[in-house]
């Protein structure tokens, strides 16, 4: 079986994905210049092409987006920069003057082998808490309340987070794709 290289800076994420998919994945952290783009699909396609150009073998990349209904496509794929600059408290406050606190969390994977570019996408609806709550998870987990829950992801156990994630539902689709093509 050909090995796929998962491009991520997170060793644990790479090991977990390999285990969940049931296939061996190489793991490499590669600096990739990301385009400034609110369209997550355009961004991840660009990222996949650049990653393949550096690795010269089949790659898998992942990216996420968090959009606030009241702000259109913002923060979107720029969520990590918003988080870095204003933190979870600032993100919560951004919505204080709006009627809607609805949000959508999207996870997207892109596979590219030099010929075929395949995109995998899943979104989870929810809302943004008035203030950050909980210390579990990472990033903006303390402000995102998945639809069907009253807890933020930061207040949830790992099992609860898995139930409300956008990444986990993609695993069966990725698994079928890789097992049928490798």
Buried (B, 14 or more C-beta within 10 A) or exposed (E): EEEBBBBBEBEEBBEEBBEBBEBEBBBBEBEBEBEEBBEBBEBBBBBBBBBBEEBEEBBBBBBBBBBBBBBEBBBBBBBBEBBEEBBBEEBBEBBEEEEEBBBBBBBBBBBBBEEEBBBBBBBBEBBBBEEBBBEBBEBBBBBBBBEEBEBBBBBBEEEBBEEBBBBBEBBEBBBEBBEEBE
